[in-house]
């Protein structure tokens, strides 16, 4: 299963954002070249298959991450966290 996930931009270099996923140390890289709006450090974006799809409101991003964390907990906890968050 592949999910689009919210992530916070930590760094931007040549059209690629390094982003923090969730509250831990997990980072991912995503191309921001498909976005139709400018993003800056600290913005949240939704990422799918290595591409940023759109910028998210911080409150929306936090709510979505909470839902994903709740799903992980219901599925058995830590065993699934690295796959989703």
Residue frames as a rotation matrix with the C-alpha (Angstrom) as fourth column:
UNK 1
0.586 0.811 0.000 0.00
0.811 -0.586 0.000 0.00
0.000 0.000 -1.000 0.00
UNK 2
-0.600 -0.751 0.275 1.27
0.759 -0.643 -0.103 3.44
0.254 0.147 0.956 -0.83
UNK 3
0.436 0.744 -0.507 -0.01
0.867 -0.498 0.016 6.52
-0.240 -0.447 -0.862 1.00
UNK 4
0.067 -0.354 0.933 0.35
0.317 -0.879 -0.356 10.21
0.946 0.320 0.054 0.41
UNK 5
0.267 -0.062 -0.962 1.83
0.959 0.115 0.259 11.55
0.094 -0.991 0.090 3.62
UNK 6
0.930 0.009 0.367 2.28
-0.015 -0.998 0.064 15.00
0.367 -0.065 -0.928 5.13
UNK 7
0.255 -0.904 -0.343 5.84
0.966 0.256 0.042 16.07
0.050 -0.342 0.938 5.81
UNK 8
0.875 -0.014 -0.485 7.55
0.146 -0.945 0.292 19.23
-0.462 -0.326 -0.825 7.08
UNK 9
0.718 -0.623 0.311 10.19
0.326 -0.095 -0.941 20.82
0.616 0.776 0.135 4.85
UNK 10
0.700 -0.576 -0.423 13.59
0.465 -0.082 0.881 20.98
-0.542 -0.814 0.210 6.55
UNK 11
-0.321 -0.871 -0.372 15.79
-0.049 -0.377 0.925 21.83
-0.946 0.316 0.078 3.57
UNK 12
0.854 0.501 0.142 15.40
0.133 0.055 -0.990 22.69
-0.503 0.864 -0.020 -0.10
UNK 13
-0.202 -0.954 -0.219 18.15
-0.269 -0.161 0.949 22.08
-0.942 0.251 -0.224 -2.63
UNK 14
-0.839 -0.241 -0.488 17.76
-0.499 -0.018 0.867 22.36
-0.218 0.970 -0.105 -6.39
UNK 15
-0.228 0.873 -0.431 14.06
-0.833 0.054 0.551 21.48
0.504 0.485 0.715 -6.51
UNK 16
-0.042 0.172 -0.984 14.27
0.284 0.946 0.153 18.69
0.958 -0.273 -0.089 -3.94
UNK 17
0.219 0.208 0.953 12.94
-0.797 -0.525 0.298 19.06
0.563 -0.825 0.051 -0.40
UNK 18
-0.666 -0.332 -0.668 14.26
0.209 0.776 -0.595 17.07
0.716 -0.536 -0.448 2.53
UNK 19
-0.006 0.838 0.546 11.33
-0.634 -0.425 0.646 16.59
0.773 -0.343 0.534 4.85
UNK 20
-0.924 -0.160 0.347 10.61
-0.381 0.466 -0.798 15.30
-0.034 -0.870 -0.492 8.33
UNK 21
-0.205 0.861 -0.465 7.85
-0.242 0.416 0.877 12.73
0.948 0.292 0.123 8.54
UNK 22
0.576 0.499 -0.648 6.04
0.495 0.417 0.762 12.54
0.650 -0.760 -0.007 11.86
UNK 23
0.929 -0.135 0.344 7.75
-0.345 -0.651 0.676 13.39
0.132 -0.747 -0.652 15.12
UNK 24
0.712 -0.667 0.218 10.82
0.367 0.618 0.695 11.17
-0.599 -0.415 0.685 14.86
UNK 25
-0.102 -0.896 -0.433 14.04
-0.258 -0.396 0.881 11.27
-0.961 0.202 -0.191 12.90
UNK 26
-0.049 0.132 0.990 12.53
0.776 0.629 -0.045 9.88
-0.629 0.766 -0.133 9.70
UNK 27
-0.103 -0.005 -0.995 13.26
-0.437 -0.898 0.049 12.05
-0.894 0.439 0.090 6.67
UNK 28
0.222 0.182 0.958 12.35
0.772 0.568 -0.286 11.68
-0.596 0.803 -0.015 3.03
UNK 29
-0.740 -0.417 -0.527 13.24
-0.031 -0.762 0.646 13.56
-0.672 0.495 0.552 -0.10
UNK 30
0.174 0.855 0.489 10.63
0.751 0.206 -0.627 14.79
-0.637 0.476 -0.607 -2.52
UNK 31
-0.746 -0.321 0.584 10.71
0.650 -0.544 0.531 16.73
0.148 0.775 0.614 -5.74
UNK 32
-0.185 0.684 -0.705 8.86
0.434 -0.587 -0.683 20.04
-0.882 -0.432 -0.188 -5.43
UNK 33
-0.931 -0.320 -0.176 9.00
-0.013 -0.453 0.891 20.72
-0.365 0.832 0.418 -9.16
UNK 34
-0.617 0.755 0.220 5.32
0.643 0.323 0.694 19.79
0.453 0.570 -0.685 -9.70
UNK 35
-0.175 0.566 -0.806 3.99
0.832 -0.353 -0.428 22.32
-0.527 -0.745 -0.409 -7.20
UNK 36
0.069 0.272 0.960 2.16
0.797 -0.594 0.111 25.33
0.600 0.757 -0.258 -8.58
UNK 37
0.893 0.156 0.423 3.00
-0.110 -0.836 0.538 27.41
0.437 -0.527 -0.729 -5.51
UNK 38
-0.090 -0.986 0.138 6.23
-0.350 -0.099 -0.932 28.32
0.932 -0.132 -0.336 -3.77
UNK 39
0.865 0.255 -0.432 7.13
0.289 0.451 0.845 26.52
0.410 -0.856 0.316 -0.55
UNK 40
0.158 -0.804 0.573 9.62
-0.623 -0.531 -0.574 27.49
0.766 -0.267 -0.585 2.13
UNK 41
-0.716 -0.487 -0.500 11.35
0.101 0.637 -0.764 25.85
0.691 -0.598 -0.407 5.07
UNK 42
-0.916 0.377 0.139 8.81
-0.184 -0.085 -0.979 24.87
-0.357 -0.922 0.147 7.72
UNK 43
-0.150 0.885 -0.442 5.94
-0.988 -0.119 0.098 24.41
0.034 0.451 0.892 5.26
UNK 44
-0.294 0.167 0.941 4.08
-0.161 0.962 -0.221 21.12
-0.942 -0.217 -0.256 5.19
UNK 45
-0.345 0.198 -0.917 3.62
-0.936 -0.003 0.351 19.32
0.067 0.980 0.187 1.90
UNK 46
0.534 0.481 0.695 1.83
-0.445 0.859 -0.252 16.14
-0.718 -0.175 0.673 0.98
UNK 47
-0.380 -0.815 -0.438 4.16
-0.887 0.185 0.424 13.61
-0.264 0.549 -0.793 -0.65
UNK 48
0.659 0.489 0.571 3.33
-0.265 0.862 -0.433 10.64
-0.704 0.134 0.698 -2.84
UNK 49
0.761 -0.365 0.537 5.80
0.612 0.678 -0.407 8.48
-0.215 0.639 0.739 -4.75
UNK 50
-0.179 -0.980 -0.092 8.63
0.917 -0.200 0.346 10.98
-0.358 -0.022 0.934 -4.25
UNK 51
-0.603 0.036 0.797 6.74
0.473 -0.788 0.394 14.05
0.642 0.615 0.458 -5.43
UNK 52
-0.794 0.396 -0.461 5.17
0.211 -0.531 -0.820 16.89
-0.569 -0.749 0.338 -3.46
UNK 53
-0.398 0.741 0.541 1.55
0.900 0.202 0.386 17.19
0.177 0.640 -0.747 -4.57
UNK 54
0.321 0.490 0.811 0.53
0.259 -0.869 0.422 20.33
0.911 0.075 -0.406 -2.69
UNK 55
-0.806 -0.491 0.331 1.28
-0.116 -0.417 -0.901 22.55
0.581 -0.765 0.279 0.27
UNK 56
-0.001 0.798 -0.603 -0.79
0.702 0.430 0.567 21.86
0.712 -0.423 -0.560 3.39
UNK 57
0.387 0.221 0.895 -2.11
-0.515 -0.753 0.409 24.04
0.765 -0.619 -0.177 6.13
UNK 58
-0.658 -0.745 0.103 -0.10
-0.497 0.327 -0.804 23.16
0.565 -0.581 -0.586 9.29
UNK 59
-0.329 0.616 0.716 -3.28
-0.822 0.185 -0.538 22.30
-0.464 -0.766 0.446 11.23
UNK 60
0.698 0.580 -0.420 -4.46
-0.716 0.576 -0.394 19.98
0.014 0.576 0.817 8.44
UNK 61
0.043 -0.783 -0.620 -1.05
-0.472 0.531 -0.704 18.31
0.881 0.323 -0.347 8.35
UNK 62
-0.770 -0.347 0.536 -1.02
-0.619 0.200 -0.760 17.72
0.156 -0.916 -0.369 12.13
UNK 63
0.111 0.902 0.417 -4.56
-0.850 0.303 -0.430 16.31
-0.514 -0.308 0.801 12.06
UNK 64
0.686 0.098 -0.721 -3.64
-0.598 0.640 -0.483 13.94
0.414 0.763 0.497 9.24
UNK 65
-0.360 -0.896 -0.260 -0.48
-0.461 0.414 -0.785 12.79
0.811 -0.163 -0.562 11.03
UNK 66
-0.556 0.245 0.794 -2.52
-0.781 0.172 -0.600 12.12
-0.284 -0.954 0.096 14.18
UNK 67
0.583 0.810 -0.063 -4.96
-0.765 0.521 -0.379 9.97
-0.274 0.270 0.923 12.19
UNK 68
0.415 -0.511 -0.753 -2.06
-0.455 0.600 -0.658 8.04
0.788 0.616 0.017 10.67
UNK 69
-0.675 -0.663 0.323 -0.48
-0.585 0.215 -0.782 7.50
0.449 -0.717 -0.533 14.11
UNK 70
-0.123 0.734 0.668 -3.84
-0.851 0.269 -0.451 6.26
-0.511 -0.624 0.592 15.44
UNK 71
0.746 0.371 -0.553 -4.06
-0.638 0.636 -0.434 3.82
0.191 0.676 0.712 12.51
UNK 72
-0.148 -0.896 -0.418 -0.55
-0.479 0.435 -0.763 2.55
0.865 0.087 -0.493 13.24
UNK 73
-0.676 -0.079 0.733 -1.50
-0.734 0.161 -0.660 1.95
-0.066 -0.984 -0.167 16.85
UNK 74
0.330 0.902 0.280 -4.63
-0.802 0.424 -0.421 0.02
-0.499 -0.085 0.863 15.84
UNK 75
0.695 -0.098 -0.712 -2.62
-0.537 0.588 -0.605 -2.10
0.478 0.803 0.356 13.38
UNK 76
0.814 -0.375 -0.444 -0.19
0.513 0.823 0.244 -3.28
0.273 -0.426 0.862 16.00
UNK 77
0.814 -0.427 -0.393 2.05
0.073 -0.596 0.800 -0.39
-0.576 -0.680 -0.454 16.82
UNK 78
0.200 -0.891 -0.407 5.73
-0.512 -0.449 0.732 -0.09
-0.835 0.063 -0.546 16.02
UNK 79
-0.248 -0.337 0.908 5.79
0.441 0.796 0.415 -2.88
-0.862 0.504 -0.048 13.42
UNK 80
0.302 0.481 0.823 3.95
0.949 -0.071 -0.307 -0.70
-0.089 0.874 -0.478 10.93
UNK 81
0.659 0.041 -0.751 5.23
0.242 -0.957 0.160 2.74
-0.712 -0.287 -0.641 11.85
UNK 82
-0.364 -0.892 -0.269 8.29
-0.050 -0.269 0.962 2.67
-0.930 0.363 0.053 9.59
UNK 83
-0.609 0.188 0.771 6.08
0.764 0.401 0.506 1.71
-0.214 0.897 -0.387 6.63
UNK 84
0.349 0.873 0.340 3.56
0.909 -0.404 0.104 4.51
0.228 0.273 -0.935 7.10
UNK 85
1.000 0.005 0.025 5.30
-0.004 -0.946 0.324 7.28
0.025 -0.324 -0.946 9.00
